[in-house]
Amino acid sequence: MKLPLSVSLWEGDGYCTSTPAVASRAKSRRAGALRWRSSARWSIARVLFGEVAREGSTTFVHGGVRYWVKRDRLAIDFSLQRERGDGTTRNGAVIGIGWYDL
């Protein structure tokens, strides 16, 4: 079961979303998860974004900048991420290309 909640910020130039969830897994107890993400327009073509997610003992943090090559159609993301869980930490850098057909 998920219960998403989104709030528009700065007259539509940003948003914040929280998604708490509870799931039952076979032969185990219920597992809870929480995801929080946010974005804010930095300039006409740039958006800052971030996400924090937690499920069990694993935490995932991801944040970066989205550059709109063609507004609301073609974007390039530059971001960093970190995942912690089970005594290990993994870091990474991501360069992504997104095509949106809105």
C-alpha positions as CSV (number, residue, x, y, z in Angstrom):
1,M,0.0,0.0,0.0
2,K,1.4,3.4,-1.0
3,L,0.1,6.8,0.1
4,P,1.8,9.5,-2.2
5,L,1.5,13.2,-1.2
6,S,2.8,16.0,-3.5
7,V,3.0,19.7,-2.8
8,S,3.7,22.4,-5.4
9,L,6.3,25.0,-4.3
10,W,7.3,28.5,-5.5
11,E,4.3,29.0,-7.7
12,G,4.9,25.8,-9.7
13,D,8.7,26.1,-10.0
14,G,9.3,23.3,-7.6
15,Y,7.6,20.4,-5.9
16,C,8.0,18.0,-3.0
17,T,6.7,14.4,-3.0
18,S,6.6,12.0,-0.1
19,T,5.6,8.3,-0.6
20,P,5.3,6.1,2.5
21,A,4.6,2.5,1.8
22,V,4.0,-0.8,3.5
23,A,4.3,-4.2,1.8
24,S,3.9,-7.8,2.9
25,R,6.5,-10.3,1.8
26,A,6.1,-14.0,1.7
27,K,7.3,-15.7,4.9
28,S,8.3,-12.5,6.5
29,R,7.0,-9.5,8.4
30,R,5.7,-6.4,6.8
31,A,8.4,-4.1,5.3
32,G,8.1,-0.3,5.3
33,A,9.6,2.1,2.8
34,L,9.7,5.9,2.6
35,R,10.6,7.9,-0.5
36,W,11.0,11.7,-0.5
37,R,11.8,13.7,-3.6
38,S,12.0,17.3,-4.5
39,S,13.0,19.6,-7.3
40,A,13.3,23.3,-7.9
41,R,13.8,25.4,-11.0
42,W,17.3,27.0,-10.9
43,S,17.1,28.9,-14.2
44,I,15.0,28.7,-17.3
45,A,16.8,25.5,-18.5
46,R,18.1,24.0,-15.3
47,V,16.3,22.1,-12.5
48,L,17.9,20.9,-9.2
49,F,16.6,17.6,-8.0
50,G,17.1,15.2,-5.1
51,E,15.6,12.0,-3.7
52,V,16.0,10.1,-0.5
53,A,14.6,6.6,-0.1
54,R,14.7,4.1,2.7
55,E,13.6,0.5,2.8
56,G,14.5,-1.6,5.7
57,S,18.1,-1.0,6.6
58,T,19.0,0.4,3.1
59,T,19.2,4.1,2.4
60,F,19.5,5.6,-1.1
61,V,20.4,9.3,-1.8
62,H,20.4,10.8,-5.3
63,G,20.8,14.4,-6.4
64,G,21.8,16.5,-9.3
65,V,21.0,19.0,-12.1
66,R,18.7,18.5,-15.1
67,Y,19.5,20.6,-18.1
68,W,16.7,21.0,-20.6
69,V,18.1,21.0,-24.1
70,K,14.6,21.4,-25.5
71,R,12.1,22.5,-22.9
72,D,9.9,19.6,-21.6
73,R,11.2,17.3,-24.4
74,L,14.9,16.5,-24.2
75,A,16.9,16.6,-20.9
76,I,20.4,15.7,-19.8
77,D,20.9,14.8,-16.1
78,F,24.1,15.1,-14.1
79,S,23.9,13.5,-10.7
80,L,25.6,11.8,-7.8
81,Q,24.2,8.9,-5.8
82,R,25.0,6.9,-2.6
83,E,23.5,3.7,-1.3
84,R,24.1,2.4,2.2
85,G,22.9,-0.9,3.6
86,D,24.1,-4.1,5.2
87,G,27.4,-2.4,6.3
88,T,28.4,-1.4,2.8
89,T,28.4,1.9,1.0
90,R,28.2,2.3,-2.8
91,N,28.7,5.7,-4.6
92,G,28.2,6.6,-8.2
93,A,27.9,9.3,-10.8
94,V,25.2,9.3,-13.4
95,I,24.9,11.1,-16.7
96,G,21.4,10.4,-18.1
97,I,19.6,11.5,-21.3
98,G,15.8,11.7,-21.1
99,W,13.3,12.1,-24.0
100,Y,9.9,13.1,-22.9
101,D,6.9,12.9,-25.2
102,L,4.5,15.2,-23.4
